Amino acid sequence: MNKNNPMIDDLITKLLEKFPAEGSNLERKEFPYIREVEEVITRAPFLEINDYMYFLSEMSTLILRLNDGSYVTFYGVDDWDDGMNILDFPIPDKDGFHLFMDICNPEGEITLFAFHSQQPKTDIVWVSPNHEPEPNKYAVTEMSFAVVLELILEEKIQHLLGEVDY
């Protein structure tokens, strides 16, 4: 794992400045979750995705409240809140996905964001409109983890989700 990632570090800083946040490391201590991230990589080598692992080692769990009332939840590697520790669940799940984030809009509809184990060490995000009649039906996107962070920062992520072909 790369311990120097200025791009992701800058995006984290901007997200925390722009949106109300709750989470494990809002004080921005350096690499407080490095051991846990190493455990994730040992258990699930397909997740050795530098931008994601850097974010996870720095922030672990993070919840952002966007200006439209949506909540973005990044699942972490600590016990900051019940049910948020990815180490408490199988990695990957039975369908080969690793859920790393969700967005809940003001109407309560949730969209899931994941990586797929059949694409090892590949920074390609899959999304699922979990609110649809057929839950957990994922579609591959052209987004990387960094692009997801940028779209959240620019408040364009919700608009983009309406264009995904499930």
C-alpha positions as CSV (number, residue, x, y, z in Angstrom):
1,M,0.0,0.0,0.0
2,N,1.2,3.4,-0.9
3,K,1.7,5.6,2.2
4,N,1.8,8.8,0.2
5,N,-1.2,9.7,-1.8
6,P,-1.5,13.5,-2.2
7,M,-4.5,13.4,-4.5
8,I,-6.7,11.3,-2.1
9,D,-5.4,13.2,0.9
10,D,-6.4,16.5,-0.8
11,L,-9.9,15.1,-1.6
12,I,-10.4,13.9,2.0
13,T,-9.4,17.4,3.2
14,K,-11.8,19.1,0.8
15,L,-14.7,16.7,1.7
16,L,-14.2,17.4,5.4
17,E,-14.2,21.1,4.8
18,K,-17.2,21.2,2.6
19,F,-19.7,18.7,4.3
20,P,-20.7,18.0,7.9
21,A,-19.0,14.8,8.9
22,E,-18.9,12.0,11.5
23,G,-16.4,9.3,11.6
24,S,-13.5,7.5,13.0
25,N,-10.6,9.9,12.3
26,L,-11.9,13.4,11.8
27,E,-8.7,14.7,13.6
28,R,-6.7,13.2,10.6
29,K,-4.2,11.3,12.6
30,E,-1.7,9.7,10.2
31,F,-2.4,6.0,9.3
32,P,-4.3,5.0,12.5
33,Y,-5.8,2.0,10.8
34,I,-2.7,0.6,8.9
35,R,-2.8,-2.8,10.7
36,E,-6.4,-3.3,10.0
37,V,-5.9,-2.4,6.3
38,E,-3.1,-4.9,6.1
39,E,-5.5,-7.5,7.5
40,V,-8.0,-6.5,4.7
41,I,-5.3,-7.0,2.1
42,T,-4.3,-10.4,3.6
43,R,-7.9,-11.6,3.7
44,A,-8.9,-10.1,0.3
45,P,-5.9,-9.4,-1.9
46,F,-8.3,-8.3,-4.7
47,L,-8.8,-5.1,-2.7
48,E,-5.2,-4.0,-3.0
49,I,-6.3,-0.8,-4.7
50,N,-4.0,2.1,-3.6
51,D,-6.5,4.9,-3.5
52,Y,-9.1,2.9,-1.6
53,M,-6.5,1.4,0.9
54,Y,-5.0,4.8,1.5
55,F,-8.5,6.3,2.3
56,L,-9.3,3.3,4.5
57,S,-6.1,3.6,6.4
58,E,-6.6,7.3,7.0
59,M,-10.3,7.6,7.6
60,S,-11.8,4.2,8.2
61,T,-15.5,4.9,8.8
62,L,-16.8,8.3,7.4
63,I,-20.3,9.7,7.1
64,L,-20.9,12.9,5.1
65,R,-24.1,14.8,4.9
66,L,-24.4,16.4,1.5
67,N,-26.2,19.7,0.8
68,D,-29.2,17.9,-0.8
69,G,-29.8,16.0,2.4
70,S,-28.2,12.7,1.2
71,Y,-25.8,10.8,3.4
72,V,-22.7,9.2,2.1
73,T,-21.4,6.3,4.3
74,F,-17.9,4.8,3.9
75,Y,-17.6,1.6,5.8
76,G,-14.4,1.2,7.8
77,V,-12.2,-1.2,9.7
78,D,-12.9,-0.1,13.2
79,D,-15.8,-0.3,15.6
80,W,-16.8,3.4,15.4
81,D,-20.4,2.4,15.0
82,D,-22.2,-0.9,15.0
83,G,-22.4,-2.7,11.7
84,M,-19.8,-0.5,10.0
85,N,-16.7,-2.6,10.4
86,I,-16.0,-4.4,7.1
87,L,-13.8,-7.0,9.0
88,D,-17.0,-8.3,10.7
89,F,-18.4,-9.5,7.3
90,P,-17.2,-11.9,4.6
91,I,-14.9,-10.2,2.1
92,P,-16.1,-10.7,-0.6
93,D,-19.8,-11.4,-0.1
94,K,-21.4,-14.5,-1.6
95,D,-21.8,-12.7,-5.0
96,G,-18.1,-11.6,-5.1
97,F,-18.6,-8.0,-4.1
98,H,-17.1,-5.9,-1.4
99,L,-19.4,-3.0,-0.3
100,F,-17.3,0.0,0.5
101,M,-19.9,2.8,0.5
102,D,-23.5,3.7,0.2
103,I,-25.5,6.8,-0.5
104,C,-28.9,7.3,1.1
105,N,-31.0,10.1,-0.5
106,P,-33.6,12.1,1.4
107,E,-36.3,9.7,0.3
108,G,-34.5,6.8,1.9
109,E,-33.4,5.2,-1.3
110,I,-30.0,3.6,-1.0
111,T,-27.4,3.1,-3.7
112,L,-24.5,0.7,-3.0
113,F,-20.9,1.0,-4.2
114,A,-18.6,-2.0,-4.4
115,F,-15.5,-3.6,-5.9
116,H,-15.7,-7.0,-7.5
117,S,-13.4,-9.9,-6.6
118,Q,-13.3,-11.0,-10.2
119,Q,-11.4,-7.8,-11.0
120,P,-8.5,-8.2,-8.6
121,K,-6.5,-5.0,-7.8
122,T,-8.6,-3.1,-10.3
123,D,-10.0,0.3,-9.4
124,I,-13.4,-0.1,-11.0
125,V,-16.5,0.8,-9.0
126,W,-19.8,-1.2,-9.3
127,V,-23.1,0.3,-8.2
128,S,-26.4,-1.2,-7.2
129,P,-29.8,0.6,-6.8
130,N,-30.6,-1.3,-3.7
131,H,-34.0,0.4,-3.6
132,E,-35.1,-1.3,-6.9
133,P,-37.3,-4.4,-6.9
134,E,-34.3,-6.6,-7.6
135,P,-31.9,-5.7,-4.8
136,N,-28.1,-6.1,-5.1
137,K,-28.1,-6.1,-8.9
138,Y,-24.8,-4.4,-9.6
139,A,-23.7,-2.6,-12.7
140,V,-20.1,-1.9,-13.6
141,T,-19.2,1.8,-14.1
142,E,-16.2,3.6,-15.5
143,M,-15.6,5.3,-12.1
144,S,-12.5,4.8,-10.0
145,F,-12.5,5.3,-6.2
146,A,-10.9,8.8,-6.8
147,V,-13.6,9.7,-9.3
148,V,-16.3,8.8,-6.8
149,L,-14.7,11.1,-4.2
150,E,-14.4,13.9,-6.8
151,L,-18.1,13.5,-7.8
152,I,-19.2,13.6,-4.2
153,L,-17.1,16.8,-3.7
154,E,-18.6,18.4,-6.8
155,E,-22.1,17.2,-5.7
156,K,-22.6,15.4,-9.0
157,I,-22.7,11.8,-7.8
158,Q,-26.5,11.7,-7.4
159,H,-27.1,13.0,-11.0
160,L,-24.6,10.5,-12.4
161,L,-26.3,7.6,-10.7
162,G,-29.5,8.2,-12.7
163,E,-27.4,7.6,-15.9
164,V,-26.1,4.1,-14.8
165,D,-27.7,1.3,-16.9
166,Y,-28.6,-1.5,-14.4
